[in-house]
Amino acid sequence: MSCESGIILTASYYISAYIWPLPYVCVCVDHLMENCLGWAARDPSGVLSPYSFNRRVVGSDDVSLKITHCGICYADIIHTRNKFGNSKYPVVPGHEIVGIVKEVGSNVGVFKVGDSVGVGTYVNSCRECENCEEGLEIHCSKGPVFTFGGVDVDGTITKGGYSSFIVVHQRYCYRIADGYPLGLAAPLLCAGITVYSPMIRHKMNQPGKSLGVIGLGGLGHMAVKFGKAFRLNVTVFSTSMSKKEEALTLLGADKFVLSSDEQDMKAMAKSLDFIINTASGDHPFDPYMSLLKTAGILVLVGFPSPEIKLSTISLLTGMRTVCGSITGGTKDTQEMLDFCAANKIYPEVEMVAIQNVNEALERVIKRDVKYRFVIEIEKSLK
């Protein structure tokens, strides 16, 4: 194959153990890529600094958006510091992306220039498997293409939202309602959907039911907000008494329990219909299982130790269920964004300039944030 004024590229997805070949693509040099400014980590130190790179051109089904804000997720730390051993440097992190559409492809009918749009944790999938057909693209049988560190359709490594703009297939873009503040919408694209999706799936939206939320960080505070919007009775469990006032007054939880207080924990026995566990690190599960009613459900959305501590008695007695969940599919994500707009649900955020991103990442590690950092990309990335 040849191209009159260009080169030939062979593109392929490589996701985990899967090799997913794509067709040969003829790309003209004159229209190959567009320059983008971002911040990247070059090695496992994770230190970010300015970085210029190229984005692919807008295809017929693509949306190009000028990024205005990007949330900071702990996953950004994991991958910039190569915690999983598979980071591809330079790493431009960021998967809680919001911005304004600046260009659309010829087949794009849902979005137009000037629209407010969000992009989450993945930017492609096979679109053919059962999960993709059900709007569960994050569980694509061939593996999703993640927003950074994946392999894009042109064979390049995807780069995330700590950058001036991004080009994404329209299927993986989400409309943000007019009037919803873009800076507040950013955390919804990961923290928000990560708790919303399992809450809907496991019917944690039944008014009058009782919900326990373990941990009160970026995910936990959104679980409380959704729980109250669903008119649930919400109890927050935390290892830090300093979280009590904000849990009750700022977030509107009905009750706060210090998880290390055995007496208070025993008083909650068999009182909860659902528990959503957002906590990371090594912690026992049995004390929380005893708080569930008959047929109660505990959903794990945090990342504790690889092996959790759970006795079979805790699981067998009372017909209790333990299950896990990561982020949601495209259908749930758009539904969640619309729900937040309709019910005026806003994450609690601290805005930072891109020049302060390394300090912000260190503060995330120290859990010194209430409750999500959002980078003001448009304002500070020059």
C-alpha positions as CSV (number, residue, x, y, z in Angstrom):
1,M,0.0,0.0,0.0
2,S,1.2,3.5,-0.6
3,C,0.1,7.1,0.0
4,E,0.8,9.8,-2.5
5,S,2.1,12.3,0.0
6,G,2.3,10.3,3.2
7,I,3.3,7.2,5.0
8,I,1.7,3.9,6.0
9,L,1.0,3.1,9.6
10,T,0.0,-0.2,11.1
11,A,-2.1,0.4,14.2
12,S,-3.0,-2.2,16.8
13,Y,-4.5,-2.3,20.3
14,Y,-2.5,-4.2,22.9
15,I,-4.5,-4.6,26.0
16,S,-3.3,-6.9,28.7
17,A,-2.8,-10.3,27.1
18,Y,-4.9,-9.4,24.0
19,I,-3.6,-8.4,20.7
20,W,-6.3,-6.7,18.7
21,P,-5.2,-5.9,15.1
22,L,-6.7,-3.0,13.3
23,P,-6.7,-2.4,9.5
24,Y,-3.8,-0.7,7.7
25,V,-4.3,3.0,7.7
26,C,-3.0,5.4,5.1
27,V,-2.1,8.7,6.7
28,C,-1.0,11.8,4.8
29,V,2.0,13.6,6.4
30,D,0.6,17.0,5.9
31,H,-2.4,16.1,8.1
32,L,-0.8,13.7,10.5
33,M,-1.0,15.2,13.9
34,E,-1.6,18.4,15.8
35,N,0.7,19.9,18.5
36,C,-0.5,19.8,22.1
37,L,0.9,21.2,25.3
38,G,0.8,19.1,28.5
39,W,2.6,18.1,31.6
40,A,4.2,14.6,31.8
41,A,6.2,12.3,34.0
42,R,9.4,11.0,32.3
43,D,10.4,8.3,34.8
44,P,9.1,6.5,38.0
45,S,9.9,9.5,40.2
46,G,6.5,10.7,38.9
47,V,7.6,14.3,38.8
48,L,5.7,16.2,36.1
49,S,7.0,19.0,33.9
50,P,5.9,20.7,30.7
51,Y,5.8,18.5,27.6
52,S,4.9,19.1,24.0
53,F,3.5,16.3,21.9
54,N,1.3,15.6,19.0
55,R,-2.4,14.6,19.0
56,R,-3.9,12.7,16.1
57,V,-6.1,14.6,13.7
58,V,-9.9,14.5,14.0
59,G,-11.4,11.5,12.3
60,S,-15.0,11.4,10.9
61,D,-16.4,10.1,14.3
62,D,-14.1,12.1,16.6
63,V,-14.6,15.1,18.8
64,S,-11.8,17.5,19.6
65,L,-12.2,19.4,22.8
66,K,-10.3,22.3,24.4
67,I,-9.7,21.1,28.0
68,T,-10.7,23.6,30.6
69,H,-10.4,21.4,33.7
70,C,-9.0,18.0,34.7
71,G,-9.5,16.3,38.1
72,I,-6.7,14.5,39.9
73,C,-7.2,10.9,40.7
74,Y,-5.0,8.5,42.7
75,A,-4.6,6.5,39.5
76,D,-2.5,9.4,38.2
77,I,0.0,8.7,40.9
78,I,-0.1,4.9,40.3
79,H,0.8,5.3,36.6
80,T,3.2,8.2,36.7
81,R,5.2,6.3,39.4
82,N,4.9,3.0,37.6
83,K,3.3,1.2,40.6
84,F,1.9,-1.5,38.3
85,G,5.2,-1.9,36.3
86,N,3.6,-1.2,32.9
87,S,3.8,2.6,32.5
88,K,4.9,3.9,29.1
89,Y,6.9,7.1,29.5
90,P,6.4,9.9,29.0
91,V,3.1,9.7,30.9
92,V,0.6,12.5,30.5
93,P,-2.0,11.6,33.2
94,G,-5.6,12.7,33.8
95,H,-8.9,11.0,33.1
96,E,-11.4,13.4,34.7
97,I,-11.6,15.7,31.7
98,V,-14.0,18.5,30.8
99,G,-13.8,21.1,28.1
100,I,-15.4,22.8,25.2
101,V,-15.8,21.2,21.7
102,K,-13.6,23.0,19.2
103,E,-14.0,20.6,16.2
104,V,-16.1,17.6,15.2
105,G,-15.8,14.9,12.5
106,S,-18.2,14.6,9.6
107,N,-20.2,11.8,11.1
108,V,-20.7,13.4,14.5
109,G,-24.3,14.4,15.1
110,V,-24.6,14.5,18.9
111,F,-22.0,17.2,19.6
112,K,-21.3,20.6,18.0
113,V,-18.6,23.2,18.4
114,G,-19.1,25.1,21.7
115,D,-20.7,22.2,23.6
116,S,-19.5,21.4,27.1
117,V,-18.2,17.8,27.1
118,G,-16.6,15.4,29.4
119,V,-14.2,12.4,28.9
120,G,-13.6,9.7,31.5
121,T,-11.3,6.8,32.1
122,Y,-11.4,5.2,28.7
123,V,-11.5,6.4,25.1
124,N,-12.2,3.3,23.0
125,S,-13.4,-0.3,23.1
126,C,-14.2,-3.0,20.5
127,R,-17.9,-1.8,20.3
128,E,-18.9,-5.3,19.2
129,C,-18.9,-7.6,22.3
130,E,-21.9,-8.2,24.5
131,N,-20.6,-5.8,27.2
132,C,-20.1,-3.0,24.7
133,E,-23.5,-3.6,23.2
134,E,-24.9,-3.2,26.7
135,G,-23.2,0.1,27.3
136,L,-20.6,-1.6,29.7
137,E,-17.6,-0.6,27.6
138,I,-15.3,-0.6,30.6
139,H,-15.8,-4.4,30.7
140,C,-15.1,-4.8,26.9
141,S,-14.1,-8.4,26.3
142,K,-11.0,-7.2,24.4
143,G,-10.2,-4.6,27.0
144,P,-11.0,-0.9,26.9
145,V,-8.4,1.6,25.7
146,F,-7.6,3.8,28.7
147,T,-7.4,7.6,28.4
148,F,-3.7,7.6,29.1
149,G,-1.2,4.7,28.8
150,G,-3.3,2.8,26.3
151,V,-2.9,2.3,22.5
152,D,-4.8,4.8,20.3
153,V,-6.3,4.0,16.9
154,D,-3.2,5.5,15.2
155,G,-0.8,3.2,17.2
156,T,0.4,6.0,19.5
157,I,0.2,5.8,23.3
158,T,-2.8,7.7,24.7
159,K,-2.1,10.8,26.7
160,G,-4.5,12.2,29.3
161,G,-6.1,15.4,30.4
162,Y,-3.1,17.3,31.9
163,S,-3.0,18.9,28.5
164,S,-4.5,21.6,26.3
165,F,-6.8,19.5,24.2
166,I,-7.8,15.9,23.4
167,V,-9.3,14.0,20.4
168,V,-11.8,11.3,21.3
169,H,-14.3,9.1,19.5
170,Q,-17.8,10.6,20.0
171,R,-19.0,7.4,21.8
172,Y,-16.7,8.1,24.7
173,C,-17.7,11.7,25.2
174,Y,-20.4,12.9,27.5
175,R,-22.6,15.9,27.3
176,I,-22.4,18.2,30.4
177,A,-25.7,20.1,31.0
178,D,-25.8,23.9,30.3
179,G,-25.1,25.8,33.5
180,Y,-23.3,23.0,35.3
181,P,-19.9,24.4,36.4
182,L,-17.2,22.7,34.3
183,G,-14.7,22.7,37.2
184,L,-17.1,20.8,39.4
185,A,-18.1,18.4,36.6
186,A,-14.5,17.0,36.3
187,P,-14.5,14.7,39.3
188,L,-17.8,13.1,38.2
189,L,-16.0,11.4,35.3
190,C,-14.2,9.0,37.7
191,A,-15.0,9.6,41.4
192,G,-18.7,10.2,40.6
193,I,-19.4,7.4,38.2
194,T,-17.3,4.9,40.2
195,V,-19.8,5.1,43.1
196,Y,-22.9,5.9,41.1
197,S,-22.8,2.9,38.8
198,P,-22.8,0.1,41.5
199,M,-25.3,2.1,43.6
200,I,-27.8,2.0,40.6
201,R,-26.9,-1.6,39.7
202,H,-27.5,-2.9,43.2
203,K,-30.6,-0.7,43.8
204,M,-29.1,1.5,46.3
205,N,-31.5,4.2,45.2
206,Q,-34.6,3.1,47.2
207,P,-35.9,5.9,49.5
208,G,-35.9,4.9,53.1
209,K,-33.2,2.2,52.9
210,S,-30.0,2.5,54.9
211,L,-26.5,3.0,53.4
212,G,-23.1,2.8,55.0
213,V,-20.2,4.6,53.4
214,I,-16.7,3.5,54.4
215,G,-14.1,6.2,53.8
216,L,-14.7,9.9,53.2
217,G,-12.4,10.9,50.4
218,G,-13.1,11.7,46.7
219,L,-15.3,8.6,46.2
220,G,-16.8,8.5,49.6
221,H,-18.0,12.0,49.7
222,M,-19.8,11.5,46.4
223,A,-21.4,8.3,47.7
224,V,-22.8,10.3,50.6
225,K,-24.1,13.0,48.2
226,F,-25.8,10.3,46.0
227,G,-27.2,8.5,49.0
228,K,-28.9,11.7,50.3
229,A,-30.2,12.5,46.8
230,F,-31.7,8.9,46.7
231,R,-33.3,9.7,50.1
232,L,-31.3,7.0,51.9
233,N,-30.4,7.1,55.6
234,V,-26.6,7.5,55.3
235,T,-24.0,6.5,57.9
236,V,-20.3,7.4,57.4
237,F,-17.6,5.2,58.8
238,S,-14.1,6.6,59.1
239,T,-10.9,6.1,61.0
240,S,-10.6,9.8,61.6
241,M,-12.8,11.7,64.0
242,S,-11.8,14.9,62.3
243,K,-14.1,13.9,59.4
244,K,-17.2,13.9,61.7
245,E,-18.3,17.5,61.4
246,E,-18.0,17.8,57.7
247,A,-19.7,14.4,57.2
248,L,-22.7,15.6,59.1
249,T,-22.9,19.3,58.3
250,L,-21.3,19.8,54.9
251,L,-22.3,16.5,53.3
252,G,-25.5,15.9,55.2
253,A,-24.9,12.4,56.5
254,D,-27.3,11.2,59.1
255,K,-24.7,9.5,61.3
256,F,-21.0,9.3,61.8
257,V,-19.2,6.3,63.3
258,L,-15.6,6.0,64.2
259,S,-14.7,2.6,62.9
260,S,-12.2,1.9,65.7
261,D,-14.9,2.4,68.3
262,E,-16.1,-1.2,69.0
263,Q,-19.1,-0.2,71.1
264,D,-20.4,2.1,68.4
265,M,-19.8,-0.5,65.8
266,K,-21.7,-3.1,67.8
267,A,-24.6,-0.7,68.2
268,M,-24.9,-0.7,64.4
269,A,-25.2,-4.5,64.0
270,K,-27.7,-5.6,61.3
271,S,-28.8,-2.1,60.6
272,L,-27.7,-1.4,57.1
273,D,-29.2,-2.5,53.7
274,F,-26.1,-1.5,51.8
275,I,-22.5,-0.6,52.3
276,I,-20.2,1.0,49.8
277,N,-16.6,0.6,50.7
278,T,-14.3,3.3,49.2
279,A,-11.4,2.7,51.5
280,S,-8.0,1.6,50.3
281,G,-5.2,0.0,52.3
282,D,-5.3,-3.0,54.5
283,H,-8.5,-3.2,56.6
284,P,-10.8,-6.0,57.9
285,F,-14.1,-6.6,56.3
286,D,-15.8,-8.7,59.0
287,P,-16.7,-5.8,61.3
288,Y,-18.6,-4.2,58.5
289,M,-20.3,-7.4,57.3
290,S,-21.9,-7.7,60.7
291,L,-23.6,-4.4,60.1
292,L,-25.6,-5.7,57.2
293,K,-29.2,-6.8,57.4
294,T,-30.3,-10.1,56.0
295,A,-29.5,-10.1,52.2
296,G,-27.4,-7.0,52.7
297,I,-24.9,-6.0,50.0
298,L,-21.3,-4.6,50.4
299,V,-19.8,-3.2,47.3
300,L,-16.0,-2.6,47.1
301,V,-14.9,0.3,44.9
302,G,-11.6,1.1,46.6
303,F,-8.4,-0.7,46.2
304,P,-7.4,-2.4,49.5
305,S,-4.7,-5.0,49.8
306,P,-4.7,-7.7,47.1
307,E,-6.1,-10.2,49.6
308,I,-9.0,-9.0,51.7
309,K,-9.8,-10.4,55.1
310,L,-13.2,-12.0,55.2
311,S,-14.5,-15.0,57.1
312,T,-16.9,-17.4,55.5
313,I,-19.3,-17.1,58.4
314,S,-19.7,-13.4,57.7
315,L,-20.7,-14.2,54.2
316,L,-22.9,-17.3,54.8
317,T,-25.0,-16.0,57.7
318,G,-27.7,-13.6,56.7
319,M,-27.4,-14.3,52.9
320,R,-25.0,-11.4,52.6
321,T,-23.2,-10.4,49.4
322,V,-19.8,-8.9,48.7
323,C,-19.0,-7.7,45.2
324,G,-16.7,-5.3,43.4
325,S,-17.0,-2.6,40.9
326,I,-14.8,-0.2,38.9
327,T,-16.0,2.7,36.8
328,G,-19.2,2.6,34.8
329,G,-20.1,2.3,31.2
330,T,-21.1,5.1,28.8
331,K,-24.8,4.7,29.5
332,D,-24.4,5.0,33.2
333,T,-22.0,7.9,32.9
334,Q,-24.3,10.1,30.9
335,E,-27.2,9.2,33.2
336,M,-25.1,10.2,36.2
337,L,-24.1,13.5,34.7
338,D,-27.7,14.3,33.9
339,F,-28.8,13.2,37.4
340,C,-26.2,15.5,39.0
341,A,-27.3,18.5,36.9
342,A,-31.0,17.8,37.6
343,N,-30.5,17.4,41.4
344,K,-27.8,20.1,41.8
345,I,-25.2,17.6,43.1
346,Y,-21.7,19.1,43.1
347,P,-18.4,17.5,44.2
348,E,-16.4,19.4,46.8
349,V,-13.2,20.5,45.1
350,E,-10.0,22.5,45.5
351,M,-8.8,24.2,42.3
352,V,-5.1,24.2,41.5
353,A,-2.9,25.6,38.8
354,I,-1.0,23.1,36.6
355,Q,2.3,24.6,38.0
356,N,1.3,23.3,41.4
357,V,0.4,19.8,40.2
358,N,3.4,18.0,41.8
359,E,2.5,19.5,45.2
360,A,-1.1,18.5,44.8
361,L,-0.1,14.9,43.9
362,E,1.9,14.7,47.1
363,R,-1.0,16.0,49.1
364,V,-3.2,13.3,47.6
365,I,-0.8,10.7,48.9
366,K,-1.0,12.4,52.3
367,R,-4.8,12.5,52.1
368,D,-4.6,16.3,52.5
369,V,-7.5,17.2,50.1
370,K,-11.2,18.0,50.6
371,Y,-12.2,16.2,48.5
372,R,-10.9,16.3,45.0
373,F,-8.2,18.4,43.3
374,V,-9.2,19.9,40.0
375,I,-6.5,21.5,37.7
376,E,-7.6,24.7,36.0
377,I,-6.0,23.7,32.7
378,E,-7.3,26.5,30.5
379,K,-6.4,29.2,33.0
380,S,-2.9,28.0,33.9
381,L,-1.5,25.9,31.1
382,K,0.2,28.3,28.7
